[in-house]
Amino acid sequence: MLKSELVSLLRKEYEEMPVSDLELVVNLLFDAMADALDRGETVEIRGLGRLAVVQVKPRKTRNPRTGETVTQPARRRITFRAGKNISERINR
């Protein structure tokens, strides 16, 4: 689902609201989630799942073209764990 499709679904539910306000609400929600993840917080949406930031240790990799060993620096990665309700719904 694209962000524009989400706005369209909200538009069907809230016909009295202008599309620009619905887009603003969706953008504010996503911005708030991104800011929380940037601070290292966990974002949990009941019924959907949990987004969390995990630290990935540095590791050695190999460049397939040259065969040279390169060390990738440590970084942060976002993980998603689906909630029980959504997992059951998908695996019916």
N, C-alpha and C positions, 0 to 999 in steps of 0.2 A: 504494500500500500504506500502510495506517495503522500507527501504532506498535503498536496492539493486535493487528493481524494479524501483525506481526513477532513479538510475544510468543507468539501462538498457534502459529506455525511452530516457534519454539524449543521450545515445550511438547511438540510431537509428537516432536521429536528427543531431548529430555532429559526424559522422563516422570518420572524420579525427583526432579527439582528442583521445589520449590514455585513457583507462578506469581509470588508476591511477589518471590522471588529473581531470576527471569528479568526481571521488570519493572525491578528495581533495576539489573541489568546493562545493560539497554537504555538506561535513563535516565542511568546513569553514562557510558556510551559517548557519547551525544549531548551531555551536559554537557561532557565533555572536548573534543569536537570544537568546540563553541561557544566554550569558553574559549580554545582555540588560535586560532580565527579572530578573536576579540576582541583577542588580542595581536598580530595581523597575520601569524600563521604560516599556512603552507599545510598543508592536510590532504589526504593522498593515501592512497587505499584501492586497493591493487593489484587490478586486474581490474574495478574499478568506475569510478574517475575521481579527479579532483582538484578540491578546493574551495580557492579563493584569494580574498583580499580585495584589491580594487583601489580606488584613489582616483579619484573622479569630480570633475572641475573644476567650479567654479561656472559657471552658464550663465543666459542670459536666456530667459524664457518669457513667454507672453502669456496672461492670464486671458481665456478665451473669452466670459465673460459681460459683462465691462466693457471688454475690449480693452486694459486696463492692462498695461504691461510690468513684469514682476517678475523679480528676480534670485534664483535658487535657490542656496543656499550649497553649498560643497563638501561631499561626503559620501563614505562608504565603501560599496562594493557587493560582494556575494559573487558570484563567477562559478564555474561548474561546467564542467569539460571532461571529457567521457566518455572512458574508457580504450579502448584498441584492441579488447580482447576484447568489451566490452559493445556497442561500436559495430558490430562485425561481427555480433554475435548479433542485434541489432535489424534490421540491413539485409540479412538473408539473402534 
